Amino acid sequence: MASVEDPKPHPTQDDSSDRGPWTLTSPGCHVSLTYDTLSPSAALDLVRSPRAGALVLFAGTTRDNFDGRAVKELQYSAYVPRALRTMLSVAEGVMARHNGKGHDEEKDTTRAKCCAPAKAGTNPGVVGVAIIHRLGVVPVGEESILIAVASAHRAEGWRAGEEALEEVKDKVEVWKLEEFHGGEGVWRANRDGQAGVRVDGEGQQAP
C-alpha cells in the first residue's frame, strides 16, 4: 500500500505511476483514494455492524452528457495526503453529529435542506462511514465515488450519506477533467456547477 505522505502534483500534471490505494481509518470511519474500479459491495462490507439495521450506499457515476455536450470520460486527480485527511475529517464529523457530539444546528451549513435534523443524543445514530473516491480515468457509466453508511435506522443513514457527499464535494482536494467528444476538456473543482478552465486535446489551457 502506498504511503499517505507521497505527494500528488497539480491536477494538470497527473503522475499515476504509484497506483495506491491510499487509506486512512479511525474508529467507525474508512476513507480511501484509488485508481482501481470501485466495488459497491466492498464499500458496504467496510461499515457492516451488528449494531446497524440499515446500510445506505451512494454511488456517483460518470454520465454521458454535461450542459448539452457529449462527455467521453472524466479524469480525477487529487493531492493525496491532504485529500485523505479532509475525507477522514468529513467522515468523523458525520459520525459525531449523528451520535449527538458537537452538532450545532445554526452553524451546520452542510445538512441537506430536504432532511430534518437529527435529534442530538438519540439512539443509536450512525455506526460506520466509508468514503472511497476513484482517481484517473472514469468511463461513462462507472463509479467515481462511493459513500457507505451504517446506521440503526434508514432515516439517519440517508441524512448522514447526503451530508457526507455535500462535504466531500465542497471540501476535498479532488479535481476533475471533463473530456468531451471532439477533444476539448474542462478542469473543474469537484462540485456541482463549478466553473472550470477549458483545455485542448493536449491538456493545455484553451484560449
N, C-alpha and C positions, 0 to 999 in steps of 0.2 A: 504494500500500500504506500502511496506517495506521501511524502512529508507535507503537513499542513503549511509549513513555512516556505515551501517552494514558491517563488514569486510568479505572478502572472502578469504579462505585459498589457499595454494599452490594447483595447479590443480590436483595433485595426492591425495589430501585429501579433496575431494569434499563433502561439507556439504550442502545438499539441503533441510534442514528442513524448511528454510524460502524460500518460492517459489516465492516471488516477486509478481507482476513485479516491476522493478525499472525504474524510468523515470526521465529524465531531459528535460527541454524545454527552449527555448529562442525565440524571435520573428521570426517566419517562420521556426523554427527548432524543431524537436522532436526526441529524442533518447530513446531507451528502451532495457532492458535485461529482459528476461522472461523464465520460464520453460514451459510455455504453448505452444500449437500448434500455429503457426503463421497464420495470416489471411491477404492474399494479399489485399482484398477489404478494410479491416480496415486500412491498411497502406496507401492506396490511399486516403481514407477519411481524413487522418491527414493532407494532403497537398492540398486538393482541394481549389481552389480560383477562384473568378470571373475574376481575372487578368490573369489566366492561360488558354492557349489554348491547352496545351499538358500535359498529365500525363504519366510519364515514370516509369516503375517498373522493378527492377531486383530481381529475386528470386533465391537464391543459394540453391541447393538441394543435398542430400546425394546420390551419385551414388554407384552402386553395385560392383565397382572394383577400384583398385589403383595399378598401376605398375604391372598389370597382376595377381593380387591377389584378391580373392573374399572378399568383405567388408560386414561384418554383420551389422554394425551400426557405427555412430560417436557419441562421447560424448564430449560436450563442457563445459569448466569451465572458470571462469573469476575472477579477483579481481574487484568486482563490482564497488566500488566508483571510482577507477582510470579509469576503462574501460569506465564508463559513461561519465566522464569528457573528456576523449580523444575522444569519439564518438561525443560529442557535439561540441568540437573544430573542428573536421573534418567537421561536417555539417555547422557550422558557416563559416569556411574557404571557403567551396564550394560556399556558398551564397555570400560571399564578393567578391570572384574572378569573379563570373558571374554577378555581378552588378557593376563592374568597380572599386572595392575598394581594394587597396593593392595588386594587382596582379603584380608580377614581372616575366616576361616570362623567363628570364635567370635562375632564381632560382627555377622555378616550375618544379620539377622532378616527380610529381605525375600525370601530364596530360598524358592521353593515347596518344601513338605515332600515333595512327590511326586517331586522331581527330585534326582538325585545331583549332588553338587558338581562343578564343572568343575575340572580339574587346572591349577593356575597355570602359565603359561608354555607350555601346549601349543599346538601349531599346528593350525589357524590362528585359531580364535576367531571373534569377531563383527566384521564389517567395516562394518556400517551399521545405524543405528536411526532410525526415524521415528515420531513420536507426533503425531497430529492429533486435536484434540478439537473437536467442534461445540458452538456456543453457540446460545441461543434455543430455539425450539420444535423438538422432535424427535418426529415422529409415530410411532405404533406400527409396528414393522417396519423403521424406518430406523436407520442407524448414527449413534451418538453419539461413538464413539471408534474410531480405527484405530491399531494398533501394527504396524509392519512391521520385520522384522529380516532382514538378510542375513548368512549365515554359511557357512563352508566345508561344514559337515555339519549335518543337520537337528536332531540332539540338542541341540547348542549353541544353535541358533536357538530351539527350543522353550523351553529354560530361560531364555534372555535375554528372550523375549517375556513369559513368565509373571512374571518379576521386574519388568520394566518396568510391567506392568499393576498389580501389587500396590503398587508405589511410587507410581504416579500416583494410585491411589485413596486411599492413605494420606497423601500429602504435598501434592498440587497444589491450589491455591486455587480450586477449582471447586465450585459448589453446584448442587443440582438441586431443582426443584419437581415433585413428582409430582401431576399433575392427575387426579383420579378422576371418573368419570361421576357426576353428582349435584352437582357444583360445588365440593366440598371439595378442598383440596390440602395437601401436606406438604412443607415445606422440609427438606432433609437435606444434611449433608455428603456428598460424592460417594464413599461407600464402603459396602460391603455391610453390611446390618443396622444401619446407624447410626440412632439415634433422631432424630426430626425435630420440627419445630414446625408444628402444624396451622394452616392459614389458610382463610378462607372464600372464596367466589367472587369477592370484590372484592380479594383479596390481603391482607386484614387478618388478624392473628393471631386464631384462634378461641378461645373460652373453654374 
